[in-house]
Amino acid sequence: MFHRSVKFLISSQTLSNLADVFATVTLVTMMYHMSDSVAYTALIPLVRVLSQSVSGLIAPLLLDRYKLTFLLKISQFLQFVLFAFIALFAWLMLTPSNLWIVLVLIMIWAFLDGWTAPASNALIPRLLKDSEQILKANGVFGTANQIAQVAGWAGGAIIVSLWGVPVTLLAVGILYGIAFVMTCLVREPNLAKVDTEDHKESTTDKQSPSMWQRLHEGWVIIWQRPALRTLAIMDFLEGLAGSVWVGAFLLAYVKTVLHQDDTWWGYINVSYFIGAIAGGLGIVALGKFLDRSRYASMMIGMMGYGVLTLVFGFVTNPWLALVIVLWMGPLTEIRTVAVTTMRQLSVEAEALPKVLTAMNTMISFVFGISVIGLGVLSDLWGISAIYVLCGLLSLIAGVIGLLHRQSFREHQLHNHLENRSF
């Protein structure tokens, strides 16, 4: 279906995602056992979000200077080295009094990971020229990521209990090392080199952009193009709503609304992943049809997800909750792949990484703020109310998409690239 570079890229990023999940499970387990504090352990996601946001803000400077494959390779190699060090530290020197060092290392890890998703997503349209193939590749990417999530969350705790924290952390480093080798096999087209030469020629007659201009270039492009601006507003609202599926909220829902034990928390997660994997496979199978109706696919996925989240807030039957979450999986996957493909086909190749980085930075920041806000609201209103609220936010995002549907229909690539329009 795809040539070797695409296959190596998908394999590399799947291994990196699996390593991310294993690392998260291991570090959370280690931090909780050493500190015996939920509050201290909760600093891990907060530190990651803040560090990834900072990384995303300065990433345009790196994207201007280096090829995407180089940035992926340097990130994965340094993460390999970092986790080898963390494993050695956990084995020889870790004590409750120096846990703060682990948080600093987690901050470095998140910083290195801040530009990998935008870089890998921006590589897809450089490696594939046909819009249908790009959409299918995004579907395979999403399916592989969901499989990695299932394997990581299901097997991570078991592996930690069998191998112990230091060995598991070393295994995480090895996964990053293998991902690095696979990324080395990806052959990025010479676009970056050509663009750089053109840029040098053009800047002989005019002043090169300042550091500030390069930092906010992606944001400017998003604001200037109606379809991207609309997608950003919709993503902002969905970012506020999406954090409702964080483990703490879902676990509270299982215990206080469904009145079930922790195992049902796992059942609901697995149900969602099964739906998401099925959705990704469906996207690959129906690629030609979905490619012709990206806007409709996005709206069906978004509105369907919003309705199901809203209904989920009123459900008290655990079996019905499983069915609802199962259907959320494919709807979310369809929406995600449609939006990702829209962005990839909406921006010139040289500017796309900056646009994707800006979007990822916004989503990460909004997600972090939302977790805190929904935590407060759940204490005030109850856990069911925040699912109803988040369902309404998703539906509002969908209504905005409907009101601005003309911008999606009229929007075409800035350079009118062949076979790349909505």
C-alpha positions as CSV (number, residue, x, y, z in Angstrom):
1,M,0.0,0.0,0.0
2,F,2.8,2.5,1.0
3,H,6.4,2.7,0.0
4,R,9.2,1.8,2.5
5,S,9.8,5.2,4.0
6,V,6.1,5.5,5.0
7,K,6.2,2.0,6.5
8,F,9.4,2.8,8.5
9,L,7.9,6.1,9.7
10,I,4.7,4.5,10.9
11,S,6.7,1.7,12.6
12,S,9.1,4.2,14.2
13,Q,6.3,6.4,15.6
14,T,4.3,3.3,16.8
15,L,7.3,2.1,18.8
16,S,7.9,5.6,20.2
17,N,4.2,5.8,21.2
18,L,4.5,2.4,22.9
19,A,7.6,3.6,24.7
20,D,5.8,6.7,25.8
21,V,3.0,4.6,27.4
22,F,5.4,2.2,29.1
23,A,7.4,5.1,30.4
24,T,4.3,6.9,31.8
25,V,3.1,3.7,33.5
26,T,6.5,3.0,35.0
27,L,7.3,6.5,36.1
28,V,3.8,7.0,37.7
29,T,4.2,3.6,39.5
30,M,7.7,4.5,40.7
31,M,6.7,8.0,41.8
32,Y,3.7,6.8,43.8
33,H,5.5,4.0,45.6
34,M,8.5,6.3,46.5
35,S,6.5,9.3,47.5
36,D,3.2,7.7,48.8
37,S,1.6,10.9,47.6
38,V,-1.1,11.3,45.0
39,A,-0.4,15.0,44.7
40,Y,3.3,14.5,44.1
41,T,2.5,11.8,41.5
42,A,0.0,14.2,39.8
43,L,2.9,16.5,39.0
44,I,4.0,14.1,36.3
45,P,1.3,15.0,33.7
46,L,1.5,18.7,34.7
47,V,5.2,18.8,34.2
48,R,4.9,17.0,30.9
49,V,2.2,19.4,29.6
50,L,4.2,22.5,30.6
51,S,7.4,21.2,29.1
52,Q,5.8,20.1,25.8
53,S,4.1,23.5,25.5
54,V,7.5,25.3,25.9
55,S,9.0,22.8,23.4
56,G,6.2,23.6,21.0
57,L,6.7,27.3,21.3
58,I,10.4,27.2,20.3
59,A,10.1,24.4,17.8
60,P,9.7,26.7,14.8
61,L,13.3,27.8,15.3
62,L,14.4,24.1,14.9
63,L,12.0,23.5,12.0
64,D,13.5,26.3,10.1
65,R,17.0,25.0,10.5
66,Y,16.8,21.2,10.3
67,K,15.0,18.5,8.2
68,L,12.0,16.8,9.9
69,T,13.7,13.4,9.8
70,F,16.8,14.8,11.6
71,L,14.6,16.3,14.4
72,L,12.8,12.9,14.8
73,K,16.2,11.1,14.9
74,I,17.7,13.4,17.4
75,S,14.7,13.3,19.7
76,Q,14.5,9.5,19.7
77,F,18.3,9.1,20.2
78,L,18.4,11.5,23.1
79,Q,15.3,9.8,24.6
80,F,17.2,6.5,24.3
81,V,20.2,8.0,26.2
82,L,17.9,9.7,28.7
83,F,16.0,6.5,29.7
84,A,19.2,4.5,30.0
85,F,20.3,7.2,32.5
86,I,17.0,7.2,34.3
87,A,17.2,3.4,34.6
88,L,20.7,3.6,36.1
89,F,19.6,6.4,38.4
90,A,16.5,4.4,39.6
91,W,18.7,1.3,40.2
92,L,21.6,3.0,42.0
93,M,20.6,6.3,43.5
94,L,16.8,6.8,43.8
95,T,15.5,7.8,47.2
96,P,12.4,9.7,48.3
97,S,14.6,12.7,49.0
98,N,15.8,13.0,45.4
99,L,12.5,12.4,43.5
100,W,12.7,16.0,42.3
101,I,15.5,14.9,40.0
102,V,13.1,12.4,38.4
103,L,10.7,15.3,37.7
104,V,13.5,17.3,36.1
105,L,14.3,14.3,33.9
106,I,10.6,13.9,33.0
107,M,10.7,17.6,32.0
108,I,13.6,16.9,29.6
109,W,11.8,13.9,28.2
110,A,8.6,15.9,27.5
111,F,10.7,18.7,25.9
112,L,12.3,16.3,23.5
113,D,8.9,14.8,22.7
114,G,7.3,18.2,22.0
115,W,8.0,18.4,18.2
116,T,7.8,14.7,17.3
117,A,4.1,14.5,16.5
118,P,4.0,17.7,14.3
119,A,7.2,16.5,12.5
120,S,5.9,13.0,11.8
121,N,2.4,14.3,10.7
122,A,4.1,16.9,8.4
123,L,6.2,14.1,6.8
124,I,3.2,12.2,5.6
125,P,2.2,14.7,2.8
126,R,5.9,15.0,1.8
127,L,6.2,11.2,1.4
128,L,2.8,10.7,-0.3
129,K,1.3,13.0,-3.0
130,D,-2.2,11.5,-3.4
131,S,-4.8,12.8,-1.0
132,E,-6.5,9.4,-0.7
133,Q,-3.1,7.8,0.2
134,I,-2.5,10.5,2.8
135,L,-5.9,9.9,4.4
136,K,-5.3,6.1,4.5
137,A,-1.8,6.7,6.0
138,N,-3.4,8.8,8.7
139,G,-5.8,6.0,9.3
140,V,-3.0,3.4,9.6
141,F,-1.1,5.8,11.9
142,G,-4.2,6.2,14.2
143,T,-4.8,2.4,14.3
144,A,-1.2,1.6,15.1
145,N,-1.2,4.3,17.8
146,Q,-4.4,2.8,19.4
147,I,-2.9,-0.7,19.3
148,A,0.2,0.7,21.0
149,Q,-2.0,2.4,23.6
150,V,-3.8,-0.9,24.4
151,A,-0.6,-2.9,24.6
152,G,1.1,-0.2,26.7
153,W,-1.6,0.4,29.3
154,A,-2.7,-3.3,29.5
155,G,0.8,-4.7,29.7
156,G,2.8,-1.8,31.3
157,A,1.8,-2.5,34.9
158,I,2.3,-6.3,34.4
159,I,5.8,-5.7,33.0
160,V,6.7,-3.3,35.8
161,S,5.6,-5.9,38.4
162,L,7.6,-8.7,36.7
163,W,10.8,-6.8,35.7
164,G,10.9,-4.0,38.2
165,V,11.3,-0.3,37.5
166,P,14.9,-0.1,36.4
167,V,14.7,-2.9,33.9
168,T,11.4,-1.6,32.5
169,L,12.9,1.9,32.1
170,L,15.9,0.4,30.3
171,A,13.4,-1.5,28.0
172,V,11.8,1.9,27.2
173,G,15.2,3.3,26.2
174,I,15.7,0.3,23.9
175,L,12.3,0.9,22.2
176,Y,13.4,4.5,21.6
177,G,16.7,3.1,20.2
178,I,14.9,0.8,17.7
179,A,12.6,3.7,16.7
180,F,15.7,5.8,16.0
181,V,17.1,3.1,13.7
182,M,13.8,2.9,11.8
183,T,13.6,6.7,11.4
184,C,17.1,6.5,10.0
185,L,15.7,4.4,7.2
186,V,13.1,7.1,6.2
187,R,14.1,9.0,3.1
188,E,12.7,12.5,3.3
189,P,12.3,14.2,-0.1
190,N,14.7,17.1,-0.8
191,L,12.0,19.7,-0.3
192,A,13.7,21.1,2.8
193,K,16.9,21.5,1.0
194,V,15.3,23.1,-2.0
195,D,13.2,25.4,0.1
196,T,16.3,26.4,2.0
197,E,18.1,27.4,-1.2
198,D,15.1,29.3,-2.4
199,H,14.9,31.0,0.9
200,K,18.6,32.1,0.7
201,E,18.1,33.5,-2.8
202,S,15.0,35.4,-1.7
203,T,16.6,36.8,1.3
204,T,19.4,38.4,-0.7
205,D,17.0,41.1,-1.7
206,K,15.1,41.5,1.6
207,Q,15.7,41.2,5.3
208,S,15.4,37.6,6.7
209,P,12.6,37.2,9.2
210,S,13.3,37.9,12.8
211,M,13.2,35.3,15.5
212,W,9.8,36.5,16.7
213,Q,8.4,36.3,13.2
214,R,9.6,32.7,12.9
215,L,8.2,31.8,16.3
216,H,4.7,32.9,15.5
217,E,4.6,32.2,11.8
218,G,2.4,29.1,12.3
219,W,-0.1,31.1,14.4
220,V,-0.3,33.8,11.8
221,I,-1.0,31.3,9.1
222,I,-3.8,29.7,11.2
223,W,-5.4,33.1,11.8
224,Q,-5.2,34.3,8.2
225,R,-6.8,31.2,6.6
226,P,-10.5,30.8,7.4
227,A,-10.7,27.0,7.4
228,L,-7.6,26.7,9.7
229,R,-8.9,29.4,12.0
230,T,-12.3,27.6,12.3
231,L,-10.5,24.3,13.0
232,A,-8.5,26.0,15.7
233,I,-11.6,27.3,17.4
234,M,-13.2,23.9,17.2
235,D,-10.0,22.2,18.5
236,F,-9.9,24.7,21.4
237,L,-13.5,23.7,22.5
238,E,-12.8,20.0,21.9
239,G,-9.6,20.3,23.9
240,L,-11.6,21.7,26.8
241,A,-14.0,18.8,26.5
242,G,-11.5,16.0,25.7
243,S,-9.8,16.0,29.1
244,V,-13.0,14.6,30.7
245,W,-11.6,11.1,29.7
246,V,-8.6,11.5,31.9
247,G,-8.3,8.4,34.1
248,A,-9.1,10.2,37.3
249,F,-12.5,11.4,36.0
250,L,-13.4,8.1,34.4
251,L,-12.5,6.2,37.5
252,A,-14.7,8.5,39.6
253,Y,-17.5,8.0,37.1
254,V,-17.2,4.2,37.4
255,K,-17.3,4.2,41.1
256,T,-19.8,6.9,41.9
257,V,-22.2,6.7,38.9
258,L,-22.0,3.1,37.7
259,H,-21.2,1.8,41.2
260,Q,-18.7,-0.7,39.9
261,D,-15.1,-1.6,40.9
262,D,-11.9,-0.7,39.2
263,T,-12.1,-3.5,36.7
264,W,-14.9,-1.7,34.9
265,W,-12.6,1.3,34.4
266,G,-10.4,-1.1,32.4
267,Y,-13.3,-2.5,30.5
268,I,-14.4,1.0,29.4
269,N,-10.9,1.9,28.2
270,V,-10.6,-1.4,26.3
271,S,-14.0,-0.9,24.8
272,Y,-13.0,2.6,23.5
273,F,-9.7,1.3,22.0
274,I,-11.5,-1.6,20.2
275,G,-13.8,0.9,18.6
276,A,-11.0,3.2,17.7
277,I,-9.0,0.4,16.1
278,A,-12.1,-0.7,14.2
279,G,-12.6,2.9,13.1
280,G,-9.0,3.1,11.8
281,L,-9.4,-0.1,9.8
282,G,-12.6,1.2,8.4
283,I,-10.9,4.4,7.3
284,V,-8.3,2.5,5.4
285,A,-10.9,0.3,3.7
286,L,-13.2,3.3,2.8
287,G,-10.3,5.7,2.0
288,K,-11.6,6.8,-1.4
289,F,-15.1,7.6,-0.2
290,L,-13.9,9.4,2.9
291,D,-11.3,11.3,0.9
292,R,-14.2,12.8,-1.2
293,S,-16.2,13.7,1.9
294,R,-13.6,14.9,4.5
295,Y,-15.8,17.7,5.8
296,A,-18.8,15.4,6.2
297,S,-16.7,12.8,7.9
298,M,-15.4,15.4,10.3
299,M,-18.8,16.7,11.2
300,I,-20.3,13.2,11.6
301,G,-17.5,12.2,13.9
302,M,-17.6,15.4,15.9
303,M,-21.4,15.7,16.3
304,G,-21.7,11.9,17.0
305,Y,-19.0,12.1,19.7
306,G,-20.7,15.1,21.3
307,V,-24.1,13.4,21.5
308,L,-22.6,10.2,22.9
309,T,-20.6,12.1,25.5
310,L,-23.8,14.0,26.5
311,V,-25.7,10.8,26.8
312,F,-22.9,9.2,28.7
313,G,-23.4,11.7,31.5
314,F,-26.9,10.4,32.2
315,V,-26.1,6.7,31.9
316,T,-26.1,4.5,35.1
317,N,-26.1,1.1,33.4
318,P,-22.5,-0.2,33.0
319,W,-23.3,-2.3,30.0
320,L,-24.9,0.7,28.2
321,A,-21.8,2.8,29.1
322,L,-19.6,0.1,27.4
323,V,-21.7,0.3,24.2
324,I,-21.6,4.1,24.1
325,V,-17.8,4.2,24.6
326,L,-17.4,1.5,21.9
327,W,-19.2,3.7,19.4
328,M,-17.2,6.7,20.4
329,G,-14.0,5.0,19.2
330,P,-14.7,5.0,15.5
331,L,-16.4,8.4,15.6
332,T,-13.4,9.9,17.3
333,E,-11.0,8.2,14.8
334,I,-12.9,9.4,11.8
335,R,-13.0,13.0,13.1
336,T,-9.3,12.9,14.0
337,V,-8.2,11.5,10.6
338,A,-10.4,13.9,8.6
339,V,-9.1,17.0,10.5
340,T,-5.5,15.8,10.3
341,T,-5.8,15.3,6.5
342,M,-7.5,18.7,6.1
343,R,-4.6,20.4,7.8
344,Q,-2.0,18.5,5.9
345,L,-3.6,19.5,2.6
346,S,-4.2,23.1,3.6
347,V,-0.7,24.4,4.1
348,E,2.4,24.4,1.9
349,A,4.9,21.7,2.8
350,E,7.5,24.1,4.2
351,A,5.0,25.8,6.5
352,L,3.1,22.8,7.6
353,P,5.3,21.7,10.5
354,K,5.0,25.2,12.1
355,V,1.2,25.1,11.8
356,L,1.0,21.6,13.3
357,T,3.3,22.6,16.1
358,A,1.2,25.7,16.9
359,M,-2.0,23.5,17.0
360,N,-0.3,20.9,19.2
361,T,1.0,23.6,21.6
362,M,-2.5,25.1,21.9
363,I,-4.1,21.7,22.5
364,S,-1.6,20.7,25.1
365,F,-2.0,24.0,27.0
366,V,-5.8,23.8,26.8
367,F,-5.8,20.2,28.0
368,G,-3.7,21.1,31.0
369,I,-6.0,24.0,32.0
370,S,-9.1,21.9,31.4
371,V,-8.0,19.1,33.7
372,I,-7.7,21.6,36.5
373,G,-11.0,23.3,35.7
374,L,-13.0,20.1,35.3
375,G,-11.5,18.8,38.6
376,V,-12.9,21.8,40.4
377,L,-16.3,21.6,38.6
378,S,-16.6,17.8,39.4
379,D,-16.3,18.6,43.1
380,L,-18.9,21.3,42.8
381,W,-21.4,19.8,40.4
382,G,-20.6,16.0,40.5
383,I,-18.9,13.8,37.9
384,S,-22.0,13.3,35.7
385,A,-22.4,17.0,35.2
386,I,-18.9,17.5,33.7
387,Y,-19.6,14.8,31.0
388,V,-22.8,16.6,30.1
389,L,-20.9,19.9,30.0
390,C,-18.2,18.4,27.8
391,G,-20.7,16.9,25.5
392,L,-22.3,20.3,25.0
393,L,-18.9,21.8,24.3
394,S,-18.3,19.3,21.6
395,L,-21.7,20.0,20.1
396,I,-21.0,23.7,20.1
397,A,-17.7,23.0,18.3
398,G,-19.8,21.1,15.7
399,V,-22.2,23.9,15.3
400,I,-19.3,26.3,14.6
401,G,-18.1,23.9,11.9
402,L,-21.6,24.0,10.4
403,L,-21.8,27.7,10.5
404,H,-18.4,28.1,8.7
405,R,-18.9,25.2,6.3
406,Q,-18.4,27.6,3.3
407,S,-14.8,28.2,4.4
408,F,-14.1,24.5,4.1
409,R,-15.7,24.3,0.7
410,E,-13.9,27.4,-0.7
411,H,-10.6,26.7,1.0
412,Q,-7.9,25.3,-1.3
413,L,-4.1,25.0,-1.0
414,H,-2.3,28.3,-1.1
415,N,-0.3,27.2,-4.1
416,H,-3.1,25.3,-5.8
417,L,-1.3,22.0,-5.6
418,E,-2.7,19.3,-7.9
419,N,-5.3,17.0,-6.3
420,R,-5.2,18.8,-3.0
421,S,-8.3,20.7,-2.3
422,F,-11.3,20.2,0.1
